[in-house]
Amino acid sequence: MNNDAIYTGLDSRQVEREEQIVRAVSATLSRRRGALRLQVPVEVERSIRMALAEQQESAIRPWYSALLDMLTRPAFQVGTAATTLLIVLGILYSGQRTLSLPGELTTAALVAFPGVHSGDTKLNIESSDKGQISSFLRDNGIQHEIVYPEVDVELIGANIFLVNDLPCAELVYKTSGHTIALLQVDQSKIAVGQVQMDPVVSDDVQHSKWHWAATSDNGTLFVWKSNNIMCTVVSDLQIDEVSSLFRLETL
């Protein structure tokens, strides 16, 4: 027998062996199909529904409705269910991550404002209780005392943003559909350079007590220092309207 015949015989036997393995695996999976399938546990489904319920309802049938329909099918595979659950939780977590802002204080406040004003950026805590808000902020990384200025608007809650990885508190006020957002940073963090501050703004605050400026969309930027806390207000109200709401003599 020549070498070609030998190699051909070996190749044929190898192919046949691989086909036998494939058929055996397929037969095993077919026999165990029932064991590999079961209904998603009730507590898992409930935890998903509770997490998703916290997201704002959409006028259109939400994407996760079809997902939950699929998860609750009796024959849904366990492996697929686990994988899908991890994906869902990952999406929810990413939606709740602390928003990271630019490292310069006034820029950070201006960047954060549109989402807060429109409601696209959900409040981390909804409350008008200063004690409750302070406790929440303290429990979530804010180390300084929160400044609550005397202002004739309704306090509706607070956010925590990251500025150069530093958790910073923002109080949010509403009045007649308008928003006043007050971002606060400990002056010591500015002094060591962890948070930057525009030198013009810093000079105004140092020599004139506060800094006022109109924003590009005809709103207001208002900065002052309360004890050791640098306070930066951004509002869609104009400067004269914002100044009339604050008791400036107390700042």
Buried (B, 14 or more C-beta within 10 A) or exposed (E): EEEEEEEEEEEEEEEEEEEEEEEEEEEEEEEEEEEEBEBBEEEBBEBBEEBBEEBEEEEEEBEBEEBBEEBBEEEBBBEEBEEBBEEBEEBBEEEEEBBEBBBBBBBBBBBBBBBBBEEEBBBBBEBEEEEEBBBBBBEBEBEBBBBEBEBEBEBBBBBBBBBBEBBBBBBBBBBEEBBBBBBBBBBEBBEEEBBBBBEEBBEBBEEEEBBBBEBEEEBBBBBBBBEEBBBBBBBBBBBEBBBEBBEBEEB
